[in-house]
Each structure stands twice: as structure tokens, then as C-alpha cells.
Amino acid sequence: MVGDVIVAVLLIVGVTLELFCVLGVVVMRGAMARLHYVSPASVGALLIGVAIAVREGFSLIANKALLIGVFFVLTAPVLAHVTARAARMRERGELDSPAPEEPQAR
């Protein structure tokens, strides 16, 4: 009974977090703004994995769900960094080139 409530809460929070992250990615315009919504999605995946582990106990499927959730949490910063670097290189041509100057208002 208590386990079912814990599983339901973890799933609701995890899925809601995933939906908000997807909505943020769809709504934002630029790649840099979208990256702010990609990282919390890994926490949602971890919560869903924990819900599976609570529901199934420590079995093969629960271990795989937890492993996938931990993998997402550990690799999300790397993915965000590489994506931001690629977006910057695409925008400026080179990684070390200075930002284009904006006209000053008079």
C-alpha cells in the first residue's frame, strides 16, 4: 500500500518533469535557451527509474532502470556542454572567434 503510493508519487513527479522539459524545448527559440530544459529531464528519468526499482524490488529490470537513470544524470552535463559548443561554433564559425559587435544605440 505505502509502496504503491511512493511509486505513484515518483511516477507523477518524473513524468510531469519530463513533460515540462519537453514543453520548454518546444517553446524556446534558440539552441542555448533549449539547453536549460534538457538537463532537468535526466532527473525525471532517474525518478522514473527509482519508481520502477521500488515497484519491482531489486531485480534485473530494476537494476537496468536505475542504471539508465544514473547514466542520464551523469551524461546530461556532457551533452549540454557539447551541444552548446557545437551551437557556438555554428553561430560564429570558429570556437575562439569574438562575438559579433552589436550597433550601439544613440
Residue frames as a rotation matrix with the C-alpha (Angstrom) as fourth column:
MET 1
0.564 0.826 0.000 0.00
0.826 -0.564 0.000 0.00
0.000 0.000 -1.000 0.00
VAL 2
0.614 -0.414 -0.672 2.66
0.007 -0.848 0.530 2.51
-0.789 -0.330 -0.518 1.02
GLY 3
-0.456 -0.825 0.334 4.91
0.320 0.198 0.926 1.26
-0.831 0.529 0.174 -1.77
ASP 4
-0.089 0.518 0.851 2.19
0.996 0.063 0.066 1.89
-0.019 0.853 -0.522 -4.32
VAL 5
0.876 0.390 -0.283 1.78
0.415 -0.909 0.031 5.46
-0.245 -0.145 -0.959 -3.10
ILE 6
0.171 -0.904 -0.391 5.54
-0.076 -0.408 0.910 6.05
-0.982 -0.126 -0.138 -3.31
VAL 7
-0.547 -0.332 0.769 5.63
0.663 0.389 0.639 4.61
-0.512 0.859 0.007 -6.83
ALA 8
0.362 0.779 0.512 2.68
0.931 -0.333 -0.152 6.77
0.052 0.531 -0.846 -7.89
VAL 9
0.824 -0.098 -0.558 4.27
0.104 -0.942 0.318 9.94
-0.557 -0.320 -0.766 -6.48
LEU 10
-0.209 -0.977 -0.033 7.64
0.043 -0.043 0.998 9.20
-0.977 0.207 0.051 -8.10
LEU 11
-0.431 0.101 0.897 6.00
0.864 0.332 0.378 8.48
-0.260 0.938 -0.230 -11.45
ILE 12
0.667 0.734 0.130 3.80
0.744 -0.644 -0.179 11.58
-0.048 0.216 -0.975 -11.33
VAL 13
0.618 -0.506 -0.601 6.72
-0.112 -0.814 0.570 13.84
-0.778 -0.285 -0.560 -10.44
GLY 14
-0.402 -0.853 0.334 9.03
0.207 0.270 0.940 12.19
-0.892 0.447 0.068 -13.00
VAL 15
-0.228 0.392 0.891 6.55
0.967 0.195 0.162 12.28
-0.110 0.899 -0.424 -15.88
THR 16
0.825 0.532 -0.191 5.46
0.524 -0.847 -0.094 15.84
-0.212 -0.023 -0.977 -15.05
LEU 17
0.268 -0.821 -0.504 9.08
-0.138 -0.550 0.824 16.97
-0.954 -0.151 -0.260 -15.03
GLU 18
-0.583 -0.459 0.671 9.65
0.532 0.408 0.742 15.27
-0.614 0.789 0.007 -18.38
LEU 19
0.219 0.762 0.609 6.57
0.976 -0.167 -0.142 16.93
-0.006 0.626 -0.780 -19.87
PHE 20
0.848 0.044 -0.528 7.63
0.159 -0.972 0.174 20.38
-0.506 -0.231 -0.831 -18.67
CYS 21
-0.167 -0.979 -0.117 11.10
-0.027 -0.114 0.993 19.81
-0.986 0.169 -0.008 -20.13
VAL 22
-0.456 0.079 0.886 9.64
0.838 0.374 0.398 18.78
-0.300 0.924 -0.237 -23.48
LEU 23
0.645 0.755 0.117 7.34
0.761 -0.622 -0.185 21.81
-0.067 0.209 -0.976 -23.44
GLY 24
0.569 -0.512 -0.644 10.30
-0.053 -0.803 0.593 24.08
-0.821 -0.303 -0.484 -22.69
VAL 25
-0.518 -0.782 0.346 12.33
0.279 0.227 0.933 22.63
-0.808 0.580 0.100 -25.55
VAL 26
-0.148 0.552 0.821 9.42
0.988 0.119 0.098 23.11
-0.044 0.825 -0.563 -27.95
VAL 27
0.789 0.584 -0.192 8.67
0.591 -0.806 -0.023 26.69
-0.168 -0.095 -0.981 -26.84
MET 28
0.322 -0.734 -0.597 12.21
0.041 -0.620 0.784 28.11
-0.946 -0.277 -0.170 -26.71
ARG 29
0.926 0.096 -0.365 13.70
-0.323 -0.299 -0.898 29.51
-0.196 0.949 -0.245 -29.90
GLY 30
0.326 -0.894 -0.307 17.47
-0.829 -0.114 -0.548 29.15
0.455 0.433 -0.778 -29.76
ALA 31
0.322 -0.303 -0.897 19.65
0.151 0.952 -0.268 26.16
0.935 -0.049 0.352 -29.02
MET 32
-0.748 -0.656 0.097 21.20
0.044 -0.195 -0.980 27.84
0.662 -0.729 0.175 -25.98
ALA 33
-0.396 0.685 0.612 17.80
-0.907 -0.396 -0.143 28.55
0.144 -0.612 0.778 -24.43
ARG 34
0.545 0.635 -0.548 16.66
-0.581 0.757 0.299 24.98
0.605 0.156 0.781 -25.10
LEU 35
-0.250 -0.745 -0.619 19.64
0.054 0.627 -0.777 23.56
0.967 -0.227 -0.117 -23.25
HIS 36
-0.716 0.013 0.698 18.25
-0.655 -0.358 -0.666 24.87
0.241 -0.934 0.265 -19.96
TYR 37
0.264 0.920 0.289 15.36
-0.953 0.294 -0.067 22.43
-0.147 -0.258 0.955 -20.31
VAL 38
0.362 -0.182 -0.914 17.36
-0.434 0.835 -0.338 19.38
0.825 0.519 0.224 -21.36
SER 39
-0.640 -0.768 -0.012 19.31
-0.332 0.291 -0.897 18.86
0.692 -0.570 -0.442 -18.14
PRO 40
-0.474 0.481 0.738 16.34
-0.824 0.054 -0.565 18.54
-0.311 -0.875 0.370 -15.73
ALA 41
0.457 0.660 -0.596 14.93
-0.826 0.564 -0.009 15.84
0.330 0.496 0.803 -18.00
SER 42
-0.292 -0.636 -0.714 17.63
-0.220 0.772 -0.597 13.49
0.931 -0.017 -0.365 -16.73
VAL 43
-0.887 0.046 0.460 16.32
-0.459 0.017 -0.888 13.92
-0.048 -0.999 0.006 -13.18
GLY 44
0.126 0.992 -0.022 12.86
-0.964 0.117 -0.238 12.93
-0.233 0.051 0.971 -14.41
ALA 45
0.318 -0.092 -0.944 14.32
-0.517 0.818 -0.254 9.80
0.795 0.568 0.212 -15.96
LEU 46
-0.765 -0.631 -0.128 16.06
-0.191 0.413 -0.891 8.99
0.615 -0.657 -0.436 -12.68
LEU 47
-0.558 0.638 0.531 12.79
-0.756 -0.126 -0.643 9.40
-0.343 -0.760 0.553 -10.76
ILE 48
0.477 0.723 -0.500 11.04
-0.863 0.492 -0.113 7.05
0.164 0.486 0.859 -13.16
GLY 49
-0.073 -0.610 -0.789 13.88
-0.274 0.773 -0.572 4.54
0.959 0.175 -0.224 -12.72
VAL 50
-0.913 -0.212 0.349 13.59
-0.374 0.091 -0.923 4.79
0.164 -0.973 -0.162 -8.93
ALA 51
-0.038 0.976 0.215 9.82
-0.954 0.028 -0.299 4.22
-0.298 -0.217 0.930 -9.22
ILE 52
0.468 0.144 -0.872 10.49
-0.576 0.798 -0.177 1.05
0.670 0.585 0.456 -11.22
ALA 53
-0.549 -0.758 -0.352 13.03
-0.157 0.507 -0.847 -0.10
0.821 -0.410 -0.398 -8.62
VAL 54
-0.722 0.360 0.591 10.57
-0.663 -0.113 -0.740 0.49
-0.199 -0.926 0.320 -5.78
ARG 55
0.305 0.933 -0.192 7.80
-0.946 0.274 -0.171 -1.36
-0.107 0.234 0.966 -7.64
GLU 56
0.615 -0.073 -0.786 9.87
-0.398 0.831 -0.388 -4.33
0.681 0.551 0.482 -8.80
GLY 57
0.873 -0.447 0.195 12.33
-0.027 0.354 0.935 -4.65
-0.487 -0.822 0.296 -5.91
PHE 58
0.040 -0.928 -0.369 15.95
-0.805 -0.249 0.539 -5.33
-0.592 0.276 -0.757 -6.71
SER 59
0.535 0.161 0.829 15.59
0.336 0.860 -0.384 -7.39
-0.775 0.484 0.406 -9.86
LEU 60
-0.385 -0.713 0.585 17.25
0.813 0.037 0.580 -7.31
-0.436 0.700 0.566 -13.24
ILE 61
0.122 0.509 0.852 14.70
0.829 -0.524 0.194 -4.86
0.545 0.683 -0.486 -14.67
ALA 62
0.945 0.213 -0.246 15.02
0.322 -0.729 0.604 -2.55
-0.051 -0.650 -0.758 -11.64
ASN 63
0.173 -0.964 -0.203 18.80
0.473 -0.100 0.875 -2.60
-0.864 -0.247 0.438 -11.87
LYS 64
-0.419 -0.292 0.860 18.65
0.908 -0.130 0.398 -1.70
-0.004 0.948 0.319 -15.55
ALA 65
0.548 0.693 0.469 16.16
0.652 -0.705 0.279 1.12
0.524 0.153 -0.838 -14.89
LEU 66
0.842 -0.294 -0.452 18.39
0.233 -0.558 0.797 2.57
-0.487 -0.776 -0.401 -12.16
LEU 67
-0.153 -0.960 0.236 21.47
0.665 0.077 0.743 2.21
-0.731 0.271 0.626 -14.35
ILE 68
-0.149 0.186 0.971 19.78
0.911 -0.355 0.208 4.07
0.383 0.916 -0.116 -17.20
GLY 69
0.854 0.514 0.075 18.62
0.429 -0.779 0.458 6.83
0.294 -0.359 -0.886 -14.84
VAL 70
0.548 -0.737 -0.395 22.10
0.265 -0.294 0.918 7.25
-0.793 -0.608 0.034 -13.36
PHE 71
-0.307 -0.652 0.694 23.60
0.878 0.088 0.471 7.21
-0.368 0.753 0.545 -16.85
PHE 72
0.304 0.509 0.806 21.27
0.763 -0.637 0.114 10.05
0.571 0.580 -0.581 -17.92
VAL 73
0.971 0.067 -0.227 22.13
0.207 -0.710 0.673 12.11
-0.116 -0.701 -0.704 -14.84
LEU 74
0.255 -0.961 -0.109 25.87
0.375 -0.006 0.927 11.63
-0.891 -0.277 0.358 -15.34
THR 75
-0.461 -0.491 0.739 25.90
0.840 0.028 0.542 12.32
-0.287 0.871 0.399 -19.08
ALA 76
0.592 0.782 0.196 23.46
0.805 -0.563 -0.187 15.27
-0.036 0.269 -0.963 -19.18
PRO 77
0.615 -0.390 -0.686 26.14
-0.045 -0.885 0.463 17.90
-0.787 -0.254 -0.562 -18.37
VAL 78
-0.496 -0.829 0.258 28.44
0.193 0.185 0.964 16.48
-0.847 0.528 0.069 -21.03
LEU 79
-0.197 0.531 0.824 25.64
0.975 0.194 0.108 16.50
-0.102 0.825 -0.556 -23.60
ALA 80
0.811 0.521 -0.265 24.73
0.516 -0.851 -0.094 20.09
-0.275 -0.060 -0.960 -22.73
HIS 81
0.228 -0.817 -0.529 28.36
-0.121 -0.563 0.817 21.22
-0.966 -0.123 -0.228 -22.97
VAL 82
-0.648 -0.498 0.576 28.97
0.443 0.369 0.817 19.54
-0.620 0.785 -0.019 -26.33
THR 83
0.136 0.791 0.597 25.69
0.990 -0.097 -0.098 20.86
-0.019 0.604 -0.796 -27.75
ALA 84
0.817 0.129 -0.561 26.45
0.238 -0.963 0.126 24.41
-0.525 -0.237 -0.818 -26.58
ARG 85
-0.167 -0.962 -0.216 29.93
-0.060 -0.208 0.976 24.20
-0.984 0.176 -0.023 -28.05
ALA 86
-0.568 0.008 0.823 28.60
0.758 0.395 0.519 22.96
-0.320 0.919 -0.230 -31.40
ALA 87
0.540 0.824 0.174 25.93
0.838 -0.506 -0.203 25.68
-0.079 0.256 -0.964 -31.47
ARG 88
0.591 -0.400 -0.700 28.55
-0.025 -0.877 0.480 28.34
-0.806 -0.266 -0.529 -30.73
MET 89
-0.533 -0.822 0.200 30.86
0.155 0.137 0.978 27.03
-0.832 0.552 0.055 -33.46
ARG 90
-0.241 0.526 0.816 27.97
0.965 0.215 0.147 27.01
-0.098 0.823 -0.559 -35.95
GLU 91
0.756 0.603 -0.255 26.97
0.603 -0.793 -0.088 30.54
-0.255 -0.087 -0.963 -34.98
ARG 92
0.672 -0.544 -0.502 30.45
-0.325 -0.826 0.461 32.09
-0.665 -0.147 -0.732 -35.06
GLY 93
0.777 -0.383 -0.500 32.32
-0.462 0.194 -0.866 29.86
0.428 0.903 -0.026 -37.48
GLU 94
-0.211 -0.867 -0.453 35.15
0.063 0.450 -0.891 29.15
0.976 -0.216 -0.040 -35.03
LEU 95
0.363 0.352 -0.863 35.23
0.815 0.330 0.477 28.44
0.453 -0.876 -0.167 -31.36
ASP 96
-0.168 -0.569 -0.805 37.60
0.898 -0.425 0.113 31.24
-0.406 -0.704 0.583 -30.40
SER 97
-0.553 -0.024 0.833 36.29
0.563 -0.748 0.352 33.99
0.614 0.664 0.427 -32.66
PRO 98
-0.954 0.182 -0.237 34.92
0.081 -0.604 -0.793 37.03
-0.287 -0.776 0.562 -30.83
ALA 99
-0.119 0.990 0.075 31.25
0.769 0.140 -0.623 37.75
-0.628 -0.017 -0.778 -30.63
PRO 100
-0.294 0.060 0.954 29.86
0.800 -0.531 0.280 39.98
0.523 0.846 0.108 -33.39
GLU 101
-0.927 -0.105 -0.360 29.60
0.300 -0.785 -0.543 43.58
-0.225 -0.611 0.759 -32.29
GLU 102
0.037 0.993 0.113 26.16
0.993 -0.024 -0.111 44.99
-0.108 0.117 -0.987 -31.83
PRO 103
-0.300 -0.111 0.947 25.39
0.434 -0.900 0.032 48.52
0.849 0.421 0.318 -33.03
GLN 104
-0.765 -0.028 -0.644 25.26
0.625 -0.278 -0.730 50.95
-0.158 -0.960 0.230 -30.14
ALA 105
0.285 0.941 0.183 22.05
0.942 -0.310 0.128 52.88
0.177 0.136 -0.975 -29.52
ARG 106
-0.730 -0.546 0.410 22.27
0.496 -0.837 -0.230 56.65
0.469 0.036 0.882 -29.75
